[in-house]
């Protein structure tokens, strides 16, 4: 979606364990006369803890930059134990960004990781790969899949350590826990 005045979009809802549902939204508008003539974007995660629960709104990130820059959001899913929710927020334009969010459902805290910074030694500054969280390891590290169809960066699976600071290629024989997949069981 291009950043514009009073524009919004959202992901499809994803169901986790215990009927928890997550939804990711972005909305944009004029940056309210800050004399910058830029477009402000707000990213929010909505969590509904089961059929009778009240929604929880998690403010993830607010950005303020050029009009018409592309805004993209992907809600990748829940960890197998349901205690973490992952997604990627991306923006195009003069200063592109890719931010991974890791929301801890038990503590109600979110951690943001600048993927362009973490992968700068792998993907050049003019390269805009896509990132998807595909799982976690037993130690809590995040497994990210990089796809760089439009630039020369090594596609594949990468391991982002628990602190979010170090990136290394995931060894081919390494095992990891894929994200939780809801299975609708007919009764």
N, C-alpha and C positions, 0 to 999 in steps of 0.2 A: 504494500500500500504506500502511496506517496504521502509524505508529511504535508498536510493541508489543514485549513481552518475547519474545525468541527468534523473530523473524520475519525472513524473507529473500525476495528475489526477484532475478531477473536478466533481462537482455535476451537476445534471440536472438543467436547468434554472427554476426559479420560477417567475411567473408574479404577480405583485402587482397592486394596483390601478393606474389609469391613464396610463396604458400600460408600467409601469416601470418594468424592468426585472433585476433580480439579479442572479449571478452565483458565486460559491465559488471554488477557485482553491488552490492546494498545489503543490509545486515543490521542489525537493531536489537535492542536489549535494554535492561534496566534499567541505569541509569548507575552501577551498582556502589557503592551506599551512599555517594554523595557528599553525602548529606543534602539533595539538591535534588529528589528524587522525579521526576526527568525521564527521558526516553527518549533513549538514545544511538544514533546511526545512523552506520554506517561504509560509505563508498563505495569500491569497489576496481575497478580495471581489470585484467583478466587477458589477457595476450598470449602466444600460443603461436606461436613462430617456425618453422612448418613441421611436417611429420609427425614428425620425429625430435627436435624441439627441446623443451627443458624449459620449462614455463610460467613467465612472469615476472609477479609480482603487484605492481601499482603502487597504493599507498595514496593515494587522491585527496583525501579529505576526511572528517573526523569532526565531527559536530554533536551538540549536547546541548541539547534543548529539551523542550517539552511532549509528553506522551503523546498518541497518536491524531492528531498532525499528519500530513498527507499527505506521503509520500515518493515522488518520481517520478524516473525516470532514462531517458534516451534516449541511445543510442549512435548518433550520426549517421553515422560512417564514417571512412574514410581519405582523405587528400589524394591527388591523382592520382599523385604520385611515391611514395606509401606511407610517407613520412617523418613524417607527423603523423596522429594519431587525435583525433577531436572528439566531444564529447557534451555534454549538458546535465543537471545535477542540480538538481531543484527540490524545495522544501519549502513546505507550506502552514502554517496556524496563525497565531498572533498576530504573528509576525515572518517573513513569507514570504521565500523566497530563490530565486534562479535563478543558478546558477553554471555557466559554460562552462568545460570543461577542454580543453586543447590539449596533447596528449602528444607529445613529440618522440621518435620511435623510435630515432634514431641516438644521441642524447645520453642517453636514458633519463630525461629531465626533464619534469615536468608544470608547466603554467602554468594558474592559476585566475583567471577573470575574473568579477567580480560584475556580472551583466547588469542587475539591478535598479538598481544604482548608475549604470551607464553609460547606461541608458535612462530615468533618472529625469526628464529634461526632456521626454520623449515620453509616458511612461505614469505616471499619478498613483500615489501610494502604495497606494491601495485597488484598483488595477488589477493583475491577475495574468495577463499575456499568456503565451503559449507561445513559445518560441524554438527554432529548429532551425538548425544549421549546414548550409549547402547547398553551400559551396565556398570557394575561395580565389582571390586575384588573383595575377598574376605576381610582384608584390612581396611576397607573403606575408600580405596582409591577409585577414581572415576575413569571408565573406559570410554574414549571418544573416538568416533569414526570421522576421518577427514576425507572430503571429496573435493578435488581441485580440478575439475574437468576443464576449466577455462584458464589455468595457469600451471606452471611447472612446480608443483609441490608434491611430495610423496603421499599418495593416497594410502589409506589403510587405517589400522587401529592403533591408537596411542593411549598411553597410560598417564593420567594426571594424578600425581600423588595426593594423599589426603589433605595436605596443606594447600594444595592448589598452586604450588610454586614450581614444581619440576615436571617436565614432560619427557617421556621416553617412548620409543616404539614398543608396542606390546609384543613380547615374544610369541612366535607362532604356536608354541606348545602350551602357552599360558591359559589357564582356565579362568573364567569370570562368571559372575551371576548376571544373566541378562535382566533387563527391566521386567517388572511384573506385567503379566498379560492377563487381563480379566477374561474369564471363561464363563459365559452365561449357561448355566445348567438348568435345563427344563425340569420342572417338578411335576 
